[in-house]
Amino acid sequence: MVINPLKLITVKNNRINNKLLLGLGMLLLAVAACKKTGLQTDAGIDDRLFRPTIDGGLVSEGNYITASWQKVKDAVSYTVQLSRDTFKTIDVSVTIDSAHITFLNLYWEKLYQVQIRSNAADVAKSSKMGSLGAIKTPKFPTILNTPGISDLTDVAVRVSWATSGAAVSMVKILKASDSSVVTSVTLTPTDIANAYTIIGGLASSTNYIIYLYSGTSVRGWANFTTKAPLSGTIIDLRGITGRPTVLVDTLAVIASGSTVLLKRGEQYTVVGAVALSKSVTIMSGDDLGTQAQAQIYVTNTGSSTSHFTFAAGSVVDYVDFKDVALSSSAVGTFYVFNVNVSAAIGRISLDGCKAEIFRGVLRLQTGNTLTVSNYVINNCIVDSIKDYAVLTCGGATAKADNVTFTNSTFYKMEKFIASSSVATNVTIQNCTINEAPSGGGTTYLIDYNTNNVTSGISMKNCIFGMTKQGGTTMTAKGVRYNTNGTADGSGSYTTSDYSALSNPISGVTAYTKLSTDLWTSPISGNFKIKDATFGGKGVAGDPRWW
């Protein structure tokens, strides 16, 4: 049966019938008006053109942005505008008659917004501005390496680059505060062959910009800050070579607060329990001719207790390791710190270090009144750690009060953090963690049991990869503290081979692929992100791999 809606209107009452017909007619006229292709109604003005809609999205593969849109019927031209502050100010405004545009010579690594208007022959009928979206231009494709801690002194910088394309010819150093040129260095054939040069005569604690050139073409730029000059008591061991015990011998006799400079590439041995009782900084001294870190090697000559510890009853403000490599001769035997006495330590820190092949990095044993107020790991790579973890607190009176791990990579470890005592704060931020903890279903990545962490556990902007193989399973658990405490993982990502049977980290985003799809070679410690579609690229994990 075909129903004609007009025949449903009753004819018994002509007054009602006429009103219904009039209303229906007005409705049909309104619908017809809306179907005029290319026109729209905006407040106060009828028949404006439609705003253009994006076609294919915004594209930026260099310092340019390309935008395309669907043509609008009756539009005689389009006005397209570009901004970096959501149109509080306008960088570019152009009127064209085509349906695509490319904005050239833009700033690198800047977020831009694009908006557009359809223009009618009658200006009053032009559309209002509509957004085409926002896009960030990529980072400049530099061949220049950003200077790291081992490339800097208080008065000099080691400038290095990748060999690619046209030969480099010159380096300029500018003062960041006003862009004034501090020095221009013409590169020698030896510099070009070595792919680095050393530039001195700089001021300490000062911000600079390096520009690298091939002829007149800029090949890259990078910001750096020279180091602050060393102050206090400086113990310089760089002139002593071939004597591996010189570091331990020196620690026994120096004044508290000393800074010990080690020779880059030289090995210093730790044999037996080395008890510290003074504040000390141990670091690789400046040597811009080599980037190799000084090596602190923990081993034995019959004893199985080689490690750093503290003298009983010590009150020590800090023990800081900077830009050194720490390792041992047996992964299941030795520690960096293994403390079995009562002591009060203000800070233990590793900054810019490599630590590998230990049973544990910091073990605080039970039965002692032992507090480390601050345990800090920053800009480090830590790998191949057995069952005493990066941190183990063995009892209620042995604790690390504030734990802060930042900008670091941790992999191949049976345990990460395990504590039988309370803490005030645990912050893990911008870290890459893979093959941790050991699988088997019972081990937690971070385990405080029911002990409280007063300010909670924060694990923001991290990447958590696969669990370490344990027996025949790859299962583990997440974070446990304060009975029902939940770790904040906002901005963090888990790969598809990450495992947490219980106690998950809240707020993480699941990356649907394997750790081997995300990173270049995680099994060999190369966590450079190779998946260009990864949502956390440039914001999550250890920044060294971005």
N, C-alpha and C positions, 0 to 999 in steps of 0.2 A: 504494500500500500504506500502510495506517495501522498504525503501530507503537505498541503500548501498552507503556510502559517497565516496567510491573509484570510482564509476561509474559517479560521478558528475564532475570528472576531464576531460576536453576536450581532444580529441585525434587529433584535427586538427593541433595542433602545438606541435610536439614531444619535442622541446626544453623546452617549458613551462611545458609540461606534466612531463618530467623527473625531472625538478627542484622541482615541487610540490610533486612528489612522494618521492624524496630524503628528503625534509623538513619534510613531514609527518612521514617518517620512523624514522628520528632522534627524533621527538617529542614522538613517541611511545616508543622508547628506553629509553628516559628520564623518562617517566611515569613509566615504568617497574622498573627502578632503584630505584625510590622513594618508590615502594611498597615492598622493602626488609624489612621484619618485624624486628624491633629491631635496625635498623641502621639509622644514620642521617648524614648530612653533616654540618661540622663546618668550619669556615674560614680557608682555607689553607690545611685541611686534609679531605679526603673523608672517608665515611663509619665509622664514630664514632658511638658508641652505643647511644641509646636514654637516656636522663636523666630520672630517675625514677619519677613517679608521686605519690602524697600522696594517701593513701587508708584508709579512716576512720578518717582522721584528727589527730592532735596531742592531747594527753590526759595527764592531770596532775591533780591528785586528792590527791597528797601529795608532798613531796620534791623529786619528780621523774617526768620524762617525757617519755612517750611511743610514738613511731612513727612507722607507718606501711606504706608500699608502694607496688605498683604493680611491680611484677618481670619483668625484661627486658630480652628478648631472647638473648642468647649468652653471658650474663654477668656471669662472674665466681665469682664475689664478689661485695660488695658495700662498699664504704668509706663514713661514716657518721660523721659529725662534729657538735659540739655544741659551741655556743658563747653567750656572754652577751653584746657585743658591735658591733654587725653586722659584725663579723669576722675580726675586726682589730686585735683581739687576739682570739685564739681558746682554749676553756676550755678542750674539749675532742675531740679526733679524733680516730676512731676505724674502722677496716676493718672486715666485716663479710660476710657470704655467705647466710644468711637468709634474709627475707623481713620484718623484724621488729626488734626493739631494744628498750630497756628501760635504760635510764640514771638514776642512783641511787645517793642518798646522795647529792642532789643539795641544793642550798640556798633556803630558804623559801621566798616567795613574791618577786621573781626576774623574769624579762622578759628575756627569752632565745630565740635564733634563731637556727634553724636546717637546715643544707644543706647536700646534698648527691651527690655521683658520682657513675655511673655504671662502673665497671672495666672489661675490656676485657682481653683475654689471651694475645693478642698483645697490650701492653701498649699504643701504639700510637692510638689505636682505642677506648680507654676508653672515656666516655663522659666527658663533662665539669661539674663543680659543678652546681647544681640546688637547689633552695630553697624549703623546705618542709613547711615553715611558721614560725611563732613565737607564743609563749605561755608563760603566767606568772604562776609560781608556786603559790599555795594558801598560805594564811597566816597561820602561825604555829597554830595548834589547841590547843590554850592555855586555861588553866582553871584559869589563873591569871587575875585579874581585873586591868586595867590600872588606876593608881591613879589619882583622880580628885582633884579639888581645895580644897575640904573639907577633903582630905586624906593627906594633906601636911602642914607642918610648915616650918619655916626657918632652922630647925635642925633635923626634924623627918619626917617619912613617915608611913602611915597606909597601910600595905600590906594585901590584901584580895584575896580570891579565891573561885571558885565554888567547891563544894564537888562532885567529880566524879572520878571513877577509884581508883587506888591505893592511899593509905593515903599519904599525903604530909609529909615531914620530916625535910626539911631545906630550909632556904632562904639565898641567897648570895646577897650582894650589891656591885656592881662594879662601879668604877669611869669611866664615859663614855669616857673621854679623852684618857685613856691609858689601859682600861680594867683591871686595878689592883683591887684586892679584898680589899674592905674597911672593910667589916665585914661579918662573917658567923654566922647565928643564928640557933641553933637546936630548932625545934618547940616542945613546951610542949603539953601534952594531952589537956590542956585548950585552947591553941592556935588552935589546930586541931579541937576541938569541936566548937569553936567560928568562925572558918574559917577566922581568921585574926590575925595579930600580929602587934605591934607598934615597930619600930626600930628607935632609936635616935642616937645622936652623930655624925650627918652629918654636912656638911658645908652649909652655906646659898648660894643661887643663883648658885648652882652647878648642873651639869648634871650627873645623875646616871643611872644604869641599874639594875633592879631586875631580879634575876633568882630564880625560884621556883623548888624544887626537890622532887621526891619520890625516896628515896635511891640515886642511881647514875643517874636516868633518869630525864632529864629536862622536867618539866610540863608546862613551859611557861616563857616568859620574857617580860619586858616592860620598856620603858624609862620614866624618870620623872625628873623634875627640882625642887629643893627645892625653897621655896619662898625667896624673898629678905627680910632682916630684916626690921621691921617697923621703920620708922624714923619720926622725928617731934614730935608734941604733941599727945600723946596717952591717950585717955580717956577710961579706962577699966571698963565697967559696968558688967562684968561677975560675980562679987562677990555680986551683988545686985539682989535678986530674990523676986518674989511676989509683985512687985511694977510696974504695967504696964505703968505708966506715966513717968518713970524715963528717957526714951529716950527724950521725948518732953521737960521735965524739964531741961535736960542737954543741949540740943541744944540752949536754950536761953542764956546760960552763958559761953559757951566755946569760946576759941579764934579761929579766922579764920585759916583754914588749919589743924584743928584737925582731928584725926581719932578716931571714936567712935567704940569700940569693944562691941558687944552684945553677950549674952550667948546663945549658941546653944540650941534650943528647948524651949526657953523662949518666951513669947508673950509680945509685946510692943504696946500700943494702941495710935492711933492718933485720937483725938476728937476735932472738930472745925478746923478752918483754921490756920495752923502752918506756920507762915511767916519766911522764912529764909533770912538772910542777910550776911551770911559768907560762905566761901568755907568749905566743910566738906566731909569726907568719912565715910559712915555708913556700917559696915560689921560684919558678924559673926566672933567671935574670934575663935582661934584655940582650938579645943577639939577633939583629935583623938579618944576619947572614944565613940563619937556619931557623926553621919553625919547629924543629923537634923539641918536645918537652923533656925536661929533666925526668929521669926514671927513678922512682922509689920502689925498690924490690924487696918484698918480705919473704924471707927464706929461713933456713936453719942449718945448723951444723950438729945435728943430733937431737936438739930440743924441738918439741912440737908446739911451742907456745909463743911463737914470734908474732909481735903486734905492738901497736902503741897502746899505752894505758896511762893512768895517772898515779902519782904518789898518794898514799893513803892520807886522807884529811886535807887534800889540796883544795885551794880556792883559786881558780884560774879564770880570768876574764874571757879569753878566747884562744882557740887553736885553729888557724886558718890555713888551708892549702889552696894555692892559686896557680893555675896553669902548669900543673905537674901531672905525670902519669903514674898511677899506683897499680901494682900487680903483685902476684905471689907465685911461688913455685908449685902450689898444690891447692886446687879449688876447694877441697874438703877439709882443709887444715887451718889455714891462716885467716886473720882478720886485719882490717885497717885499725880499728879500735876494739879491744876486748877488755872491758873494765870490770874488775871484781873487788873494788875497794870503795869506801865511802868518800865522796868528793862533791864539790859544787862547781860546776863549769858553766860559764856564761854563754859561750857559743862554740860549737864545732861546725866548721863550714868547708865545703868544697866548691870552688868557683873556677869554671873553665878547665876542669880536670877530666881525666880518663881514669876509671877504676874498674878493674876486671880480675877475675880468677881469685875470688875470696869465698870463704865460708860465710862471712858476714862483713858488712861495712862498719856498722856501729852496734856492738852488743853491750848492753848494760845488764850485768848479772844480778840475780836475786840475792837477798840477804844483806844488801848494802843500802845506806841512806845516800842515794846518788841521784843528782839532778843535773841534767843538761837543759838549761833554760831555752836555748835556741839551737835547733839542728837544721842547717841550711845547705841545700844542694842547688846550685844554679849553673846553667850553661855547661852541663856535664854529660858524659856518656858513661853509663854504668852497665856492665854485662857480666854474665857467667858468675852468678852468686848462688850459693847453696842454701841450706836450710836455716841459716841465721839472718838472712834477709838484708835489706838495705838498712833496716832498723829493727832491733829486737830489744824489748824491755822485759826482763825476766821476772819481775815481781812488783808488788804494790809500792815499794819504797825506792824503786829504780825507774826513773821516768825521763822522757824527753818532753818537755812541757809544750813547746811550740815547734812544729815541724813544717818546714816550707821547702817544697821542691818545685822549681820553676825552670822553664826553657831547657828541659833535659830529656834524654832518652834512656830508658831502662829496658833491658831485654835479656832473655835467657836466665831466669832466676826462679828458684823453687818457691821462694816467698819474697814478698815485697815489704810489707810492714806488719809486725806482730808485736802486740804489747799486752802485758798483764797489769798495766797501771793506767791511771787516768792521764789526761792531757788537757791543755787549754784550747789548742787550735791545731788543726791539720789542714794545710793548703797544698794541693797539687794542681799546678796551673801550667798550661801550654807544655805538656809533657807527652811524649810518645812512649807507650808501654806495650811490649809484645813478648810472647812466650813467658807469661807470668800470670798467676803463680803456677805451680806444678799441678797437673790434672790428677784426677782420682775421685773428685767429688766432695772432698772434705776440707780442702784448703781455701781460705779466703784471700782475696787480693789485699785487703786491709782488714786486720783482725784485732780489735780491742776487746773482744768478747762482750761482757756486759758493762765494762768500764766506761765512764762518761768522758766525752770530749766536749768541754763546756761550750765552746763556740761552734761546734759542729765540724764536719769534714766537707771541704770544698774541693771538687775535682773538675774545675771548669776548663773548657777549651783544650781538652786532651783527646788523644786517639788511643783506644784500647783494641789491641789486636788479639791474635789467637792465644789460647792457653798453652802452657808448656806441656809437652808429652809427659804423662805420668802413668806408668804401667801400660795398660792397654786402652786407657780412656783419656779424653781431652776435656773433661768436665771439671769445673771449679765453682767457687761461690764469689759473691761480690764483696760488700763492705758490711762489717758487723761492729756495732758499738752501742752502748747505752740501751741495751735490750731491743729497742725499736728505732734506733737512730738511722736516718737515711742520708746518704751522701748526695750533695748537690752537683750534678754533672751537666749543668746547662752549658750549651756551646760545645759539648763533647760528642764524639762519635765512637761507635763500636763496629768492628768488621763482622762479617757473617760467621767467621770461625771463632769469635769471642764467646766465652761460656760463662754463665752465671746461673747456676741451678736455683739459687735463692739469694736474698739480700741484694737485689739489683741496685745499680747507681741510677738515681732518678734524673729525668730530664735529658738523657742522652738521645742522639739520633742514630738510628740503625742504618749503617752503610750495607747495602744488599750484596756486596761482593766480598771475596776473600781478601785476607791481608796481602797475599801475593799479587792480587789484582790492583791493590792500592799502592803498594810500595815497590821500589825497583828490585831490591833483593834483601828482604828482611832476614833471611837465614844467615846472610853474611854481614848483617849490620848496616845495610844501605837502605835507609827509610825515606829516600827522596820520593816524593809523591809523583807517580807516573800517570794516574787517572785524572785527566783534565776536567772531567765532569764531577769530581768529588766536591761536595758542598762545603767541606771544611778547608779547602785549599786556601792557604794564605791567612788562615785565622786559627786553625786548630793544630795541636801537636807541637813538637819541638820546632821552633822557627828555622833552625839550621837546615831543615829538609824542604822548606817551601820553594 
